[in-house]
Amino acid sequence: MEYSIIIADDHPIVRQGMKSLIAGYPGMIITGEAGDGLEALRLIEKTEPDLALIDINMPGLGGIEILKEIAKKKTGTRIIINTAYKDASLLSAALEYGAAGFLLKDTALVEIKLCLDKVLSGGKYISSELSDILLKDKAPDSGILSSSLSALTLTERKILKYVALNKTTKEIAAELFISYRTVENHRNNICKKLNLSGGNALLRFALDNKEKL
């Protein structure tokens, strides 16, 4: 199976570098590239690639605006944000609007491959440095957090820990020797108990409170 990927960045040298790198990965093909946000959005809508690697800050439309538009149209394209900014508010906004992965532009090459593999397999990936930034930015009241977590069962706490480790539902099911559907039910119950809503709300909560789980 081959996965189609487009690259959007206003710097040609970045696009060329990513194209050369991904060309060496089996099962991944570059089907298009864009130099600004509007061009990237048109390309995604027209070709519906499996994955789009998008710069968070581009002329025309930025990565956040593209995420908003993709969420409305429900194309099925998974978005990885490629950024030079270590800004927790931007990362939180991107998560809220459905980003499946985050990479720093100066990240190690091996991490790029890990991110692509994870996202294409249905999971989410946040580079460790960006994950740490999110954790430092969020500091919930410990009493409120303890009360919220106490409502969870032991299995739900375990699942939440795996979510914080960027494990997919399939991977969590294998770790706990339970079915995919059972994990999905637990995830839904966790969201209800913690009053979480939105596609990435559970992941955000797990990452924000990773050290307290």
Beta strands, then each sheet from edge to edge (+ up, - down):
strand 1: 3-8
strand 2: 28-34
strand 3: 51-55
strand 4: 78-83
strand 5: 101-104
strand 6: 125-126
sheet 1: 2+ 1+ 3+ 4+ 5+ 6+
end
